[in-house]
Amino acid sequence: MKFYSSSDKAGIVDDVFFLDFGDSSDHSSDYPLADIARNVNRWYDKVVTKILQSDDRLEWDDTNKTDLPIARIDLVNGQQDYGITAATFLKIRKVDAYDSSGNPIPLTQINLDDLRGTADADFRSTAGTPEFYRLQGSSIFLYPKPNYAYTQGLRIFYQRNVDYFTSTDTTKTPGFAEPFHRILSLGAAYDYAMITGMQDKIKMFRSEINDLMNDMIEFYSSRNEDKISMSLQSEDYGQSALMTLGDIPESENRFTIP
């Protein structure tokens, strides 16, 4: 769904107007576009959170993006900490550092507990080729700090944030599977119904959102069909059993608006 498609009334904003007011004509005097965009974006956050929780192996990315979620930062001789944009990096997946010969070296993540018992500055204090990294706030700390400089020598694989909607958007579409786009218009319509006391609509919107959200969770949970199988041999009984990890029951991951 496009954000606002006034020509064919098939956009998210048009659907919000239809759901709340019974027709898809312009009701921005009652529900301003700035408010709709804000509420749609908050529901966008809910959608992305559920997608990421559904299958971490999928490495979902906003389909509106035109590049890969890989950042490159210059390594500076003698510099230990490197700033990152916290609003962009939702999750760090992997960090590599190139050595002075141009070979990528996967870095192992550590935390403050790993440094317990020794001063931070003493851990791998002699500059060299980085082996470890630590995240703190909006910085990545390398251990040891490099004793060389390398252009774009720090490579960060990350989960990034979405491209949010603005009130002036028209043809822009959500960056997840189209069958579930209506979650955004239902969510924004639900917000308005809650504020204005549309009790008859609140229950209906809540039910539709829950159903769509849970269908989406199931869709993204099963999208990666690559199954891992392993044979378990019992030494005591001499019998083998085949266990498919995909058959192991997982904790229920459902979305419910109370």
C-alpha positions in Angstrom: 0.0 0.0 0.0 1.2 3.5 -0.8 1.1 6.0 2.0 -1.4 8.4 0.5 -3.0 7.7 -2.9 -5.7 10.3 -3.4 -6.2 9.3 -7.0 -7.4 5.8 -6.4 -8.0 5.9 -2.7 -5.9 2.8 -2.1 -3.3 4.2 0.3 -2.7 3.8 4.0 -4.1 7.3 4.8 -7.1 6.7 2.6 -7.8 3.4 4.5 -7.5 5.2 7.8 -10.1 7.7 6.7 -12.4 4.9 5.5 -12.0 2.9 8.7 -12.6 5.9 11.1 -15.1 8.0 9.1 -16.8 5.5 6.7 -15.4 6.9 3.5 -12.0 7.5 2.0 -12.4 11.2 1.2 -10.1 13.7 2.8 -10.7 13.9 6.6 -7.4 15.6 7.4 -9.3 18.4 9.2 -10.4 15.8 11.7 -7.3 13.6 11.7 -4.3 15.6 10.5 -1.8 13.9 8.2 1.0 14.7 10.7 -0.8 12.7 13.3 -1.5 9.9 11.0 2.1 9.7 9.9 3.3 9.7 13.5 0.9 6.9 14.5 1.6 4.9 11.4 5.3 5.1 12.3 4.7 3.8 15.8 2.8 0.9 14.4 5.6 0.4 11.9 8.0 0.0 14.9 5.7 -2.7 16.4 5.6 -4.6 13.1 9.4 -4.5 12.7 9.9 -5.6 16.3 7.6 -8.6 15.7 9.3 -9.5 12.4 12.8 -9.5 14.1 11.5 -11.6 17.0 9.9 -14.1 14.6 13.1 -15.4 13.0 16.5 -13.9 13.8 18.1 -15.9 11.0 16.1 -14.1 8.4 18.0 -10.8 8.8 15.0 -8.8 7.5 15.7 -5.4 6.0 13.5 -2.6 4.8 12.8 -3.2 1.1 12.9 0.5 0.5 16.7 0.4 1.1 18.9 0.5 -2.0 22.1 -0.7 -0.3 23.2 -3.4 2.1 23.3 -2.9 5.9 27.1 -2.9 6.1 28.9 0.1 7.4 32.6 0.9 6.8 34.7 3.1 9.1 38.3 4.2 8.7 40.7 2.6 11.1 43.0 5.2 12.7 46.4 4.4 14.0 46.3 4.4 17.8 42.5 5.1 18.1 40.4 2.7 20.2 36.9 4.0 20.1 34.8 4.6 16.9 31.4 6.3 16.9 28.3 4.8 15.4 24.9 6.3 14.8 22.7 4.6 17.5 19.4 5.6 15.7 20.6 3.7 12.6 22.2 0.6 14.2 19.3 -1.3 15.8 21.5 -4.3 16.3 25.1 -5.1 15.6 25.3 -8.5 14.0 29.0 -8.9 13.2 32.2 -6.7 13.2 35.3 -7.3 11.1 38.6 -5.4 11.1 41.0 -5.5 8.3 44.6 -6.1 9.2 47.5 -4.1 7.8 47.7 -6.5 4.8 44.0 -6.1 3.9 42.7 -9.4 5.3 39.3 -9.2 7.1 39.6 -10.5 10.7 36.3 -11.4 12.5 36.3 -9.7 15.9 34.9 -11.4 19.1 32.5 -9.3 21.1 33.3 -8.8 24.8 31.6 -6.8 27.6 32.6 -5.1 30.8 32.3 -8.4 32.7 35.0 -9.8 30.5 37.2 -6.9 31.6 36.5 -7.5 35.3 39.7 -7.8 37.4 41.8 -5.7 35.0 41.7 -2.1 34.1 40.1 -1.3 30.8 43.2 0.3 29.5 45.3 -2.7 30.4 43.4 -5.2 28.3 45.3 -5.7 25.0 46.9 -2.4 25.8 49.7 -2.8 23.3 48.5 -1.6 19.9 48.3 -4.2 17.2 45.7 -6.0 15.0 42.3 -5.8 16.7 40.9 -9.1 18.0 37.9 -8.0 20.2 35.3 -5.3 20.2 33.1 -3.9 22.9 29.9 -1.8 22.5 29.2 1.1 24.8 26.6 3.7 24.1 27.2 4.9 20.5 30.8 3.7 20.3 32.7 0.6 19.4 35.9 0.0 21.3 38.7 -2.2 19.7 41.1 -4.4 21.7 43.9 -3.9 21.0 43.7 -0.6 19.2 45.2 -0.7 15.8 48.9 0.2 15.3 48.2 1.0 11.6 45.7 3.0 9.6 43.4 1.5 7.0 40.7 3.2 4.9 37.3 1.7 5.7 39.1 -1.0 7.7 36.3 -1.5 10.2 33.3 -3.3 8.7 30.0 -3.5 10.7 27.2 -5.8 9.7 24.0 -4.4 11.4 20.3 -4.4 11.6 19.1 -1.0 10.7 16.0 1.1 11.3 13.3 1.6 8.7 12.6 4.6 6.5 9.7 6.3 8.4 6.8 8.0 6.7 6.3 11.8 6.7 3.0 13.7 6.3 4.0 14.7 2.8 4.7 11.2 1.5 2.5 9.8 -1.3 3.9 6.8 -3.2 6.2 5.5 -0.5 5.3 2.0 0.7 6.1 0.0 3.9 9.2 -2.1 3.7 7.7 -5.5 4.7 5.4 -8.0 3.0 2.4 -6.4 1.3 -0.3 -8.7 2.6 0.3 -7.2 6.1 0.5 -3.5 5.2 -3.0 -2.9 6.5 -1.7 -3.4 10.1 -0.5 0.2 9.7 -3.8 1.7 8.7 -5.7 -0.3 11.2 -3.3 0.7 13.9 -3.6 4.4 13.1 -7.3 4.1 12.9 -7.4 2.3 16.2 -5.4 5.1 17.8 -7.9 7.7 16.6 -10.9 5.5 17.8 -9.3 5.2 21.2 -8.8 9.0 21.6 -12.3 9.9 20.3 -14.2 7.1 22.1 -15.4 5.1 19.1 -16.2 2.1 21.3 -17.9 0.1 18.5 -14.8 0.4 16.3 -12.2 -0.2 19.0 -13.1 -3.8 19.5 -13.3 -4.5 15.7 -9.9 -2.8 15.0 -8.3 -4.7 17.9 -9.5 -8.0 16.6 -8.3 -7.3 13.0 -4.9 -6.1 14.2 -4.3 -9.1 16.4 -5.3 -11.5 13.5 -3.1 -9.8 11.0 -0.1 -9.5 13.4 -0.2 -13.2 14.3 -0.6 -14.2 10.6 2.5 -12.0 9.9 4.4 -13.6 12.8 3.6 -17.0 11.4 4.6 -15.9 7.8 8.0 -14.6 8.9 8.6 -17.5 11.3 8.2 -20.0 8.5 9.8 -18.0 5.7 13.2 -19.6 6.3 12.5 -23.2 5.4 16.0 -24.4 5.7 15.8 -27.1 8.4 18.6 -28.6 10.4 18.4 -32.3 11.2 20.6 -34.4 13.4 20.7 -38.1 14.4 20.9 -39.0 18.1 22.4 -42.4 18.9 21.6 -43.8 22.3 24.5 -45.8 23.7 22.4 -47.6 26.3 19.8 -49.0 23.9 21.5 -49.0 20.5 18.6 -47.2 19.0 18.7 -44.0 16.8 16.3 -41.3 16.6 16.0 -38.5 14.1 15.2 -35.1 15.5 14.3 -32.1 13.3 15.0 -28.8 15.0 12.0 -27.3 13.2 9.8 -29.8 15.1 10.9 -28.7 18.5 8.1 -26.6 20.0 9.1 -23.0 20.6 7.6 -20.5 23.1 4.5 -18.9 21.7 5.2 -15.6 20.0 1.8 -14.0 19.6 0.7 -10.4 19.4 -2.4 -9.4 21.4 -3.9 -6.0 22.1 -5.6 -6.5 25.5 
